[in-house]
Amino acid sequence: MRFEIMRLDDVDGTAIESTVVDAASVNRIVQQAAAIGQRIYIRPADTVAR
């Protein structure tokens, strides 16, 4: 499964940047964000049927 992780602005909470990662990377990214106090939003990435 893949997830979209958005870094949020500290002032108004708007998304500054977005990246799509695999499930194995989510924990590492959450730990990094927590270490520096960064606000993030995580949701399942859109999947396209092929």
Z-matrix of the N, CA and C atoms (Angstrom, degrees):
N
C 1 1.454
C 2 1.528 1 108.46
N 3 1.317 2 115.80 1 146.73
C 4 1.458 3 121.17 2 179.91
C 5 1.526 4 109.26 3 -116.36
N 6 1.322 5 115.48 4 149.28
C 7 1.453 6 122.08 5 -177.89
C 8 1.515 7 110.62 6 -127.95
N 9 1.326 8 115.37 7 145.39
C 10 1.459 9 121.36 8 173.17
C 11 1.518 10 107.30 9 -97.11
N 12 1.315 11 116.34 10 127.41
C 13 1.461 12 121.85 11 178.51
C 14 1.518 13 107.68 12 -117.08
N 15 1.334 14 115.39 13 123.00
C 16 1.459 15 120.68 14 -179.72
C 17 1.526 16 109.49 15 -111.41
N 18 1.317 17 115.50 16 130.78
C 19 1.464 18 120.82 17 173.59
C 20 1.516 19 106.69 18 -83.93
N 21 1.341 20 116.30 19 131.28
C 22 1.461 21 121.03 20 -174.92
C 23 1.517 22 111.64 21 -105.91
N 24 1.326 23 115.55 22 146.58
C 25 1.461 24 122.73 23 176.26
C 26 1.525 25 109.36 24 -66.44
N 27 1.320 26 117.05 25 136.58
C 28 1.463 27 121.52 26 -178.74
C 29 1.523 28 113.08 27 -68.04
N 30 1.317 29 117.78 28 -26.39
C 31 1.458 30 121.16 29 -175.29
C 32 1.519 31 112.38 30 -84.19
N 33 1.334 32 116.97 31 -55.39
C 34 1.470 33 118.96 32 -174.04
C 35 1.526 34 114.59 33 -116.53
N 36 1.329 35 118.13 34 -1.12
C 37 1.456 36 121.08 35 175.50
C 38 1.513 37 116.03 36 78.70
N 39 1.327 38 117.52 37 8.32
C 40 1.463 39 118.87 38 178.07
C 41 1.528 40 109.99 39 -74.73
N 42 1.326 41 115.52 40 151.02
C 43 1.459 42 120.93 41 -179.98
C 44 1.528 43 110.16 42 -69.53
N 45 1.319 44 116.43 43 128.27
C 46 1.462 45 122.03 44 179.91
C 47 1.523 46 109.98 45 -95.14
N 48 1.334 47 116.18 46 -44.38
C 49 1.453 48 120.73 47 178.32
C 50 1.519 49 108.92 48 -150.48
N 51 1.312 50 115.07 49 160.70
C 52 1.454 51 121.02 50 -175.84
C 53 1.515 52 109.56 51 -138.52
N 54 1.329 53 116.02 52 144.52
C 55 1.458 54 121.10 53 175.36
C 56 1.517 55 108.85 54 -142.75
N 57 1.323 56 116.69 55 151.42
C 58 1.458 57 121.99 56 177.12
C 59 1.523 58 107.86 57 -110.33
N 60 1.336 59 115.90 58 128.31
C 61 1.463 60 121.43 59 -177.00
C 62 1.516 61 109.99 60 -132.67
N 63 1.333 62 115.55 61 164.00
C 64 1.453 63 119.96 62 175.49
C 65 1.532 64 109.43 63 -81.57
N 66 1.315 65 116.07 64 166.43
C 67 1.461 66 121.35 65 -175.28
C 68 1.529 67 111.96 66 -59.59
N 69 1.309 68 117.80 67 -34.29
C 70 1.460 69 121.31 68 -178.49
C 71 1.532 70 112.49 69 -64.98
N 72 1.316 71 117.68 70 -25.15
C 73 1.467 72 121.66 71 -178.30
C 74 1.520 73 113.73 72 -87.36
N 75 1.326 74 117.84 73 -16.42
C 76 1.458 75 121.09 74 -174.80
C 77 1.524 76 111.47 75 -60.49
N 78 1.324 77 118.43 76 -46.70
C 79 1.462 78 121.22 77 -178.13
C 80 1.525 79 111.68 78 -59.04
N 81 1.322 80 116.83 79 -44.35
C 82 1.474 81 120.84 80 179.67
C 83 1.522 82 110.96 81 -61.05
N 84 1.325 83 117.21 82 -44.09
C 85 1.458 84 121.48 83 -178.68
C 86 1.530 85 110.74 84 -66.96
N 87 1.328 86 117.38 85 -40.44
C 88 1.472 87 120.97 86 177.72
C 89 1.526 88 109.95 87 -62.83
N 90 1.314 89 117.29 88 -42.90
C 91 1.472 90 120.25 89 179.73
C 92 1.532 91 111.42 90 -64.13
N 93 1.335 92 116.49 91 -40.65
C 94 1.467 93 119.81 92 177.99
C 95 1.522 94 110.77 93 -63.66
N 96 1.332 95 116.93 94 -43.86
C 97 1.464 96 120.85 95 -179.88
C 98 1.522 97 110.71 96 -63.66
N 99 1.317 98 116.77 97 -41.25
C 100 1.471 99 120.38 98 179.76
C 101 1.528 100 111.35 99 -64.93
N 102 1.308 101 116.77 100 -36.84
C 103 1.464 102 120.85 101 -178.20
C 104 1.525 103 112.41 102 -64.39
N 105 1.342 104 116.89 103 -30.39
C 106 1.467 105 119.48 104 -178.24
C 107 1.527 106 112.50 105 -110.23
N 108 1.332 107 116.90 106 3.67
C 109 1.464 108 120.14 107 178.14
C 110 1.513 109 113.91 108 74.13
N 111 1.305 110 116.89 109 27.26
C 112 1.464 111 121.41 110 -178.66
C 113 1.525 112 110.31 111 -84.16
N 114 1.327 113 116.27 112 137.96
C 115 1.464 114 121.56 113 177.84
C 116 1.514 115 108.90 114 -87.53
N 117 1.340 116 116.45 115 130.07
C 118 1.456 117 120.91 116 177.80
C 119 1.525 118 109.70 117 -134.71
N 120 1.322 119 115.54 118 159.78
C 121 1.454 120 123.26 119 177.04
C 122 1.518 121 106.29 120 -128.87
N 123 1.333 122 116.68 121 130.08
C 124 1.459 123 121.34 122 -176.92
C 125 1.519 124 108.76 123 -120.82
N 126 1.339 125 115.99 124 134.76
C 127 1.449 126 121.00 125 175.93
C 128 1.526 127 108.86 126 -148.73
N 129 1.327 128 117.10 127 157.11
C 130 1.462 129 118.95 128 176.39
C 131 1.532 130 109.30 129 -59.70
N 132 1.320 131 116.01 130 139.21
C 133 1.456 132 120.19 131 178.91
C 134 1.514 133 109.23 132 -74.84
N 135 1.321 134 115.61 133 146.80
C 136 1.463 135 120.23 134 175.59
C 137 1.516 136 108.93 135 -61.20
N 138 1.309 137 115.66 136 136.01
C 139 1.462 138 119.47 137 176.26
C 140 1.518 139 108.34 138 -112.73
N 141 1.303 140 115.42 139 142.78
C 142 1.457 141 121.73 140 -179.35
C 143 1.525 142 107.63 141 -112.16
N 144 1.338 143 116.46 142 123.54
C 145 1.452 144 119.90 143 177.78
C 146 1.521 145 109.59 144 -69.14
N 147 1.303 146 117.13 145 133.99
C 148 1.471 147 121.37 146 -179.64
C 149 1.492 148 109.72 147 -121.76
